[in-house]
Amino acid sequence: MDVAEQPRIVFESHSRCNDSHAAEELLREVLSRSRAPGHAWVVAMRIDGATPGVLHGEGEITNDAGVAVGHRVFTGKPGDCRGLASAVGIWASLALDAELKRPRPVATMEGQDDAPASAPGATAVMSADSPEASQTDGPPRVTPPGPPAAEPPEAPPPADWPGAASPAEKSNHREDGHVVEIGASGFLMTGSGGGLVMGASPFAFVEVSKGIFLRPSIAVGGTLPGQEPVVTWVASRFDGCLRVAGMYTNLHGMQLDLCGGTDLGVLVADRVLPYMAIGPSIDLRGELGGDLAIILRGLFGFNLFHEDELDTPFLAGRGEVALSWRLR
């Protein structure tokens, strides 16, 4: 006869989470009042971070025979193991409750573990002192099963579940979740063919797919006083970027953007000269809270035009400090 008892809880993949112990404690807390239909039922949670920028929390329930009776995968942001643990715990509680209410074959004849049934899924019910038992030596009376138990309902997502948008996210994202930012930076540049160049660069950041961004920008600068030769530099740049999310709470942490793009413009010295460079860039983005972020950016380029009168070097580089504002 099955006896309801608390399921055994297994938390795997500790190395995937910085807060794995806190996540495991939260999972145990959520399941502390849950009961399984029998002995040796297990609720297991596994963390999978194989997809860049995404964390998967997999929950599985197995019965005393080692057969899986429930399985669900939740998706969250890197570092949000507690949110995944909460999601798995609430789902498992609902699934175990549904299993407890599901009709099961029961036999009450003394010395008999499994009563025969005339139809698949039938439940045999017979008491040793019932009138039927005293009047016949035949098989026990068979009672057809009740209606199957309904699947566990979907629980409304709490605020810390993966995928549940915070008020800030709801106000700053479209339904498709794409992000648009605008910003401006100040920069210092070397290797243009002139002296050390200082200037400003407005830009935009547009998400076209999950973690994939386009970054168009315009830059205008001039040679610092005392530097030779004196030039004015005007260029546009277009980058494609991959964003690597850090381990942090949403809107309060660090991100790394790996980009590649092309500068195309002119150098104005004694005459107008073409300028073109291609190369990578790296952005370290720190979220200051809300919609505001500060960005440290480094760029390296291979100069494709070499002007003898400016003695243009093969490599160019610049550093930028920028502020950006999230529009949605």
C-alpha angles and dihedrals in degrees: 000000000000118000121199113240139154113284122241110255122216122187113193135183097042090168091065093067133057088202097041095135092050090047092050091050090050091051091051091047093052091049096041093105098037121110131200125217093246150354124308098017111155134206109198128186124195128186120214120186098168093119112077112246093007133090122200123204113197120197123193132178119201127185129225090278092057092250117140110241098171138024132175135166122207126193125216144155123281111276095022097109092136090058091050091047090052091050094048092045095052092045092049091049091055093045093050091048090053090049091053090055095046113108113251133189108270129183122187100181110123112252094012121103102182121030116212116251128206093214134034110270094014118144119223113215120181134145122214092231097042120123091246091056093052095047103046141035092204127110119298119274112268121224116199115239123261123244115300116266115260120250114265110273121247110260118225108255114254120222095266097048117115109263095021106125119227119224089259092052092047091054095045104041134066118227090267090056095234115152127220122189135175128197149147134230141193117224147188117210135191132182097043092120093259130076124285105317125210125189151121134273127195114201145171131219118208124182112218097173137000104306094349117113141178118215118193117180144167124217131195124180146148139209115278117248111276094024122117138245098032114224140160114223124202122173146149124221133198120196135182112210140193114207118215109198118219129224100270147109113278114277092006110079151045134300133185121216118197110199143172128194152133134264113212122179147089141286115218113206122129084331138006113277128186119248127197130160133167128198150107132295136193126209124196105197123195118192112220094193132280110019101329124100137171120219132200109199133187124189133188124188140183109226110230096189119058114194115198094206090057097035090228111206123226094244132046130186142177141184125217137193112200144174120213134191124208112228096183 
